[in-house]
């Protein structure tokens, strides 16, 4: 009888440890998903000439853009690649191609296929008047 109770007791402890392991694993996974995909790493603004905005993708169609980080014509300007999740912002950007714009963005630590090809997600756009316009 005592052996049977000892076996039940050790089996119960074993299941308890397994349950704690799975709960801890689930909490760790939930934290990692939040940390890399939901919690923004940074946010900011970039100003430059909008070179292109395209709607592309194999399974998830996303709006992708490219910005020269200068409003003046340069020989080899630095490029800023970004994604746009909001269709109304994408439509505004399509009308502002080859114009000087200021983009507001949020940067994430990792990419999601339905959010775009970039870690930078544009959340706002403003047309900028330059001296030569």
LUMROBA-700251 format. One line per field, with one value per atom (N, C-alpha, C): residue number from 1; x, y, z; atom name; residue in three letters. Coordinates in pm, whole numbers. Atoms other than C-alpha are relative to their C-alpha. Layout:
BEGIN
pos	NUM:... $
px	X:... $
py	Y:... $
pz	Z:... $
site	CA:... $
code	Ala:... $
This chain:
BEGIN
pos	1:1:1:2:2:2:3:3:3:4:4:4:5:5:5:6:6:6:7:7:7:8:8:8:9:9:9:10:10:10:11:11:11:12:12:12:13:13:13:14:14:14:15:15:15:16:16:16:17:17:17:18:18:18:19:19:19:20:20:20:21:21:21:22:22:22:23:23:23:24:24:24:25:25:25:26:26:26:27:27:27:28:28:28:29:29:29:30:30:30:31:31:31:32:32:32:33:33:33:34:34:34:35:35:35:36:36:36:37:37:37:38:38:38:39:39:39:40:40:40:41:41:41:42:42:42:43:43:43:44:44:44:45:45:45:46:46:46:47:47:47:48:48:48:49:49:49:50:50:50:51:51:51:52:52:52:53:53:53:54:54:54:55:55:55:56:56:56:57:57:57:58:58:58:59:59:59:60:60:60:61:61:61:62:62:62:63:63:63:64:64:64:65:65:65:66:66:66:67:67:67:68:68:68:69:69:69:70:70:70:71:71:71:72:72:72:73:73:73:74:74:74:75:75:75:76:76:76:77:77:77:78:78:78:79:79:79:80:80:80:81:81:81:82:82:82:83:83:83:84:84:84:85:85:85:86:86:86:87:87:87:88:88:88:89:89:89:90:90:90:91:91:91:92:92:92:93:93:93:94:94:94:95:95:95:96:96:96:97:97:97:98:98:98:99:99:99:100:100:100:101:101:101:102:102:102:103:103:103:104:104:104:105:105:105:106:106:106:107:107:107:108:108:108:109:109:109:110:110:110:111:111:111:112:112:112:113:113:113:114:114:114:115:115:115:116:116:116:117:117:117:118:118:118:119:119:119:120:120:120:121:121:121:122:122:122:123:123:123:124:124:124:125:125:125:126:126:126:127:127:127:128:128:128:129:129:129:130:130:130:131:131:131:132:132:132:133:133:133 $
px	82:0:86:-88:279:75:-69:459:-92:97:142:-18:11:105:126:-127:474:7:0:433:-94:95:125:57:-57:305:111:-108:612:-54:62:392:-66:63:196:103:-107:519:57:-52:637:-93:96:318:2:-7:345:122:-120:700:-19:26:591:-94:95:301:72:-76:534:91:-85:773:-80:80:495:-52:46:358:116:-117:709:38:-30:771:-100:104:439:23:-23:515:123:-120:863:-30:37:723:-88:87:453:83:-85:715:85:-84:942:-81:86:654:-30:26:563:125:-124:927:45:-52:1019:-100:96:693:-102:105:461:57:-59:675:95:-88:831:138:-138:1208:29:-20:1211:-104:83:1016:71:-69:1124:-52:36:1115:121:-103:1311:-52:37:1312:87:-74:1410:-91:76:1301:-54:65:1050:29:-39:1187:-108:104:926:-84:90:631:-66:52:525:-88:89:257:44:-57:420:-10:-2:441:-56:50:380:-131:121:127:-64:48:94:43:-29:71:18:-31:239:51:-50:334:141:-142:711:48:-48:892:150:-142:1233:13:-18:1350:148:-136:1669:5:-7:1782:60:-36:1828:-107:99:1584:66:-74:1855:51:-56:1989:144:-134:2300:47:-55:2534:-31:29:2500:-59:61:2252:-27:36:2180:-148:139:1858:-62:79:1589:-114:103:1368:-104:107:1029:-121:127:691:-114:118:344:-115:111:57:-135:123:-206:-19:24:-360:-16:17:-451:136:-136:-87:71:-61:25:-52:56:-212:57:-62:-75:142:-139:281:7:0:193:-14:17:87:119:-116:410:133:-126:664:82:-98:976:-16:15:881:77:-64:1050:-109:100:858:69:-46:893:-88:70:800:13:-1:706:-9:-5:787:14:-23:794:91:-92:1081:-23:14:1032:129:-122:1300:1:8:1178:-114:100:969:-108:109:633:-40:28:536:-119:117:198:17:-26:352:96:-87:609:140:-137:969:98:-89:1111:-41:28:1138:-56:48:1043:-140:138:666:-39:36:555:-140:128:276:-54:46:256:91:-77:369:-42:24:402:85:-75:500:82:-91:799:31:-34:847:148:-143:1208:19:-32:1377:-16:5:1393:-139:135:1019:-82 $
py	-119:0:126:-116:238:19:-11:157:61:-53:233:150:-143:573:74:-63:650:12:-5:564:109:-105:787:137:-128:1066:42:-34:1050:25:-23:1027:137:-132:1332:111:-100:1525:10:2:1418:79:-74:1548:149:-140:1868:69:-56:1926:18:-10:1858:118:-111:2103:134:-123:2371:28:-17:2312:56:-45:2357:142:-137:2670:98:-87:2821:15:-4:2731:89:-83:2890:148:-139:3208:57:-44:3230:27:-18:3185:124:-118:3448:128:-117:3693:26:-18:3634:53:-50:3686:148:-141:4009:85:-77:4127:26:-14:4065:54:-31:4119:106:-94:4347:126:-113:4574:77:-76:4854:20:-22:4887:151:-145:5255:61:-73:5521:129:-121:5827:54:-64:6034:-1:-8:6030:92:-91:6295:-29:23:6242:-5:10:6189:-141:129:5910:-53:57:5688:-92:90:5415:-54:70:5252:-110:112:4907:-88:97:4653:-138:126:4311:-108:113:3967:-124:126:3600:-40:38:3515:122:-121:3835:120:-119:4145:118:-113:4437:117:-121:4793:26:-19:4843:128:-127:5172:17:-32:5320:153:-144:5667:33:-53:5856:95:-83:6023:136:-136:6358:52:-57:6592:61:-52:6709:-116:102:6517:-25:37:6330:-117:109:6084:-135:128:5804:22:-24:5887:-132:116:5648:-29:40:5452:-49:45:5384:-84:91:5081:-14:4:5063:-75:64:4889:89:-76:5041:-98:91:4853:67:-75:5127:36:-24:5144:148:-142:5514:71:-57:5603:-43:49:5386:79:-78:5575:142:-133:5911:-7:15:5786:-20:21:5671:133:-131:6028:93:-85:6170:-56:56:5964:110:-96:6163:138:-124:6429:-15:1:6524:-19:33:6372:-23:36:6324:-115:120:5977:-17:40:5883:-151:146:5521:-59:82:5250:-114:110:4999:-114:121:4643:-80:82:4390:-109:108:4131:29:-18:4114:-108:96:3944:3:3:3830:87:-80:4007:148:-139:4328:62:-54:4363:-58:48:4304:73:-84:4562:1:-20:4615:140:-138:4980:10:-12:5039:148:-141:5384:21:-29:5533:137:-131:5881:58:-62:6093:147:-142:6467:44:-57:6639:117:-107:6872:89:-96:7185:29:-32:7230:131:-128:7544:-8:14:7408:-37:33:7326:122 $
pz	0:0:0:-6:88:-132:129:-238:-104:96:-433:21:-28:-261:-43:40:-323:-152:147:-692:-48:39:-721:30:-40:-540:-98:93:-768:-140:130:-1079:-4:-8:-965:-8:5:-913:-141:137:-1258:-93:82:-1424:33:-42:-1225:-63:62:-1354:-150:144:-1711:-27:16:-1673:17:-21:-1536:-120:118:-1828:-117:114:-2088:21:-28:-1918:-19:16:-1901:-148:143:-2267:-75:62:-2370:32:-39:-2173:-70:70:-2325:-147:140:-2676:-19:9:-2615:16:-18:-2487:-124:119:-2789:-119:108:-3033:23:-32:-2856:-24:6:-2839:-144:136:-3203:-101:105:-3393:36:-39:-3191:63:-70:-2972:-94:89:-3183:61:-42:-3165:4:4:-3268:-91:94:-3450:-35:41:-3640:-131:126:-3955:-93:104:-4280:-108:107:-4549:-121:123:-4910:-120:126:-5269:-16:17:-5319:-140:129:-5596:-54:50:-5616:114:-89:-5449:-84:78:-5566:88:-66:-5477:-49:47:-5485:108:-92:-5327:-65:54:-5402:66:-74:-5132:63:-64:-4931:-84:80:-5153:95:-87:-4977:-83:66:-5068:50:-33:-5078:-67:53:-5127:15:-1:-5184:0:-19:-5079:-7:-4:-5160:118:-120:-4837:-29:35:-5006:-95:90:-5175:-124:116:-5417:-84:87:-5714:43:-40:-5603:-85:80:-5770:63:-65:-5514:140:-131:-5238:74:-81:-4952:-20:21:-4998:130:-114:-4740:-56:45:-4804:110:-98:-4634:-53:35:-4631:48:-37:-4613:18:-26:-4450:-21:15:-4485:-148:143:-4835:-33:29:-4808:-3:4:-4728:-128:124:-5021:-120:110:-5254:-2:-7:-5133:-52:45:-5191:-151:146:-5545:-74:63:-5623:23:-33:-5474:-50:51:-5668:-67:49:-5763:65:-78:-5504:130:-131:-5178:106:-102:-4886:135:-133:-4514:48:-43:-4390:150:-140:-4035:1:3:-3957:139:-119:-3692:-43:31:-3688:98:-82:-3562:-4:-7:-3467:-108:99:-3720:-97:105:-4037:11:18:-4090:-146:145:-4441:-41:35:-4434:33:-33:-4303:-102:104:-4584:4:14:-4688:91:-79:-4448:146:-143:-4073:25:-11:-4137:-60:44:-4159:5:8:-4277:57:-64:-4066:-41:44:-4221:-107:107:-4515:-13:23:-4577:-118:113:-4902:50:-43:-4853:-120:106:-5062:9:4:-5167:-77:64:-5302:-151:146:-5659:-50:47:-5670:-22 $
site	N:CA:C:N:CA:C:N:CA:C:N:CA:C:N:CA:C:N:CA:C:N:CA:C:N:CA:C:N:CA:C:N:CA:C:N:CA:C:N:CA:C:N:CA:C:N:CA:C:N:CA:C:N:CA:C:N:CA:C:N:CA:C:N:CA:C:N:CA:C:N:CA:C:N:CA:C:N:CA:C:N:CA:C:N:CA:C:N:CA:C:N:CA:C:N:CA:C:N:CA:C:N:CA:C:N:CA:C:N:CA:C:N:CA:C:N:CA:C:N:CA:C:N:CA:C:N:CA:C:N:CA:C:N:CA:C:N:CA:C:N:CA:C:N:CA:C:N:CA:C:N:CA:C:N:CA:C:N:CA:C:N:CA:C:N:CA:C:N:CA:C:N:CA:C:N:CA:C:N:CA:C:N:CA:C:N:CA:C:N:CA:C:N:CA:C:N:CA:C:N:CA:C:N:CA:C:N:CA:C:N:CA:C:N:CA:C:N:CA:C:N:CA:C:N:CA:C:N:CA:C:N:CA:C:N:CA:C:N:CA:C:N:CA:C:N:CA:C:N:CA:C:N:CA:C:N:CA:C:N:CA:C:N:CA:C:N:CA:C:N:CA:C:N:CA:C:N:CA:C:N:CA:C:N:CA:C:N:CA:C:N:CA:C:N:CA:C:N:CA:C:N:CA:C:N:CA:C:N:CA:C:N:CA:C:N:CA:C:N:CA:C:N:CA:C:N:CA:C:N:CA:C:N:CA:C:N:CA:C:N:CA:C:N:CA:C:N:CA:C:N:CA:C:N:CA:C:N:CA:C:N:CA:C:N:CA:C:N:CA:C:N:CA:C:N:CA:C:N:CA:C:N:CA:C:N:CA:C:N:CA:C:N:CA:C:N:CA:C:N:CA:C:N:CA:C:N:CA:C:N:CA:C:N:CA:C:N:CA:C:N:CA:C:N:CA:C:N:CA:C:N:CA:C:N:CA:C:N:CA:C:N:CA:C:N:CA:C:N:CA:C:N:CA:C:N:CA:C:N:CA:C:N:CA:C $
code	Unk:Unk:Unk:Unk:Unk:Unk:Unk:Unk:Unk:Unk:Unk:Unk:Unk:Unk:Unk:Unk:Unk:Unk:Unk:Unk:Unk:Unk:Unk:Unk:Unk:Unk:Unk:Unk:Unk:Unk:Unk:Unk:Unk:Unk:Unk:Unk:Unk:Unk:Unk:Unk:Unk:Unk:Unk:Unk:Unk:Unk:Unk:Unk:Unk:Unk:Unk:Unk:Unk:Unk:Unk:Unk:Unk:Unk:Unk:Unk:Unk:Unk:Unk:Unk:Unk:Unk:Unk:Unk:Unk:Unk:Unk:Unk:Unk:Unk:Unk:Unk:Unk:Unk:Unk:Unk:Unk:Unk:Unk:Unk:Unk:Unk:Unk:Unk:Unk:Unk:Unk:Unk:Unk:Unk:Unk:Unk:Unk:Unk:Unk:Unk:Unk:Unk:Unk:Unk:Unk:Unk:Unk:Unk:Unk:Unk:Unk:Unk:Unk:Unk:Unk:Unk:Unk:Unk:Unk:Unk:Unk:Unk:Unk:Unk:Unk:Unk:Unk:Unk:Unk:Unk:Unk:Unk:Unk:Unk:Unk:Unk:Unk:Unk:Unk:Unk:Unk:Unk:Unk:Unk:Unk:Unk:Unk:Unk:Unk:Unk:Unk:Unk:Unk:Unk:Unk:Unk:Unk:Unk:Unk:Unk:Unk:Unk:Unk:Unk:Unk:Unk:Unk:Unk:Unk:Unk:Unk:Unk:Unk:Unk:Unk:Unk:Unk:Unk:Unk:Unk:Unk:Unk:Unk:Unk:Unk:Unk:Unk:Unk:Unk:Unk:Unk:Unk:Unk:Unk:Unk:Unk:Unk:Unk:Unk:Unk:Unk:Unk:Unk:Unk:Unk:Unk:Unk:Unk:Unk:Unk:Unk:Unk:Unk:Unk:Unk:Unk:Unk:Unk:Unk:Unk:Unk:Unk:Unk:Unk:Unk:Unk:Unk:Unk:Unk:Unk:Unk:Unk:Unk:Unk:Unk:Unk:Unk:Unk:Unk:Unk:Unk:Unk:Unk:Unk:Unk:Unk:Unk:Unk:Unk:Unk:Unk:Unk:Unk:Unk:Unk:Unk:Unk:Unk:Unk:Unk:Unk:Unk:Unk:Unk:Unk:Unk:Unk:Unk:Unk:Unk:Unk:Unk:Unk:Unk:Unk:Unk:Unk:Unk:Unk:Unk:Unk:Unk:Unk:Unk:Unk:Unk:Unk:Unk:Unk:Unk:Unk:Unk:Unk:Unk:Unk:Unk:Unk:Unk:Unk:Unk:Unk:Unk:Unk:Unk:Unk:Unk:Unk:Unk:Unk:Unk:Unk:Unk:Unk:Unk:Unk:Unk:Unk:Unk:Unk:Unk:Unk:Unk:Unk:Unk:Unk:Unk:Unk:Unk:Unk:Unk:Unk:Unk:Unk:Unk:Unk:Unk:Unk:Unk:Unk:Unk:Unk:Unk:Unk:Unk:Unk:Unk:Unk:Unk:Unk:Unk:Unk:Unk:Unk:Unk:Unk:Unk:Unk:Unk:Unk:Unk:Unk:Unk:Unk:Unk:Unk:Unk:Unk:Unk:Unk:Unk:Unk:Unk:Unk:Unk:Unk:Unk:Unk:Unk:Unk:Unk:Unk:Unk:Unk:Unk:Unk:Unk:Unk:Unk:Unk:Unk:Unk:Unk:Unk:Unk:Unk:Unk:Unk:Unk:Unk $
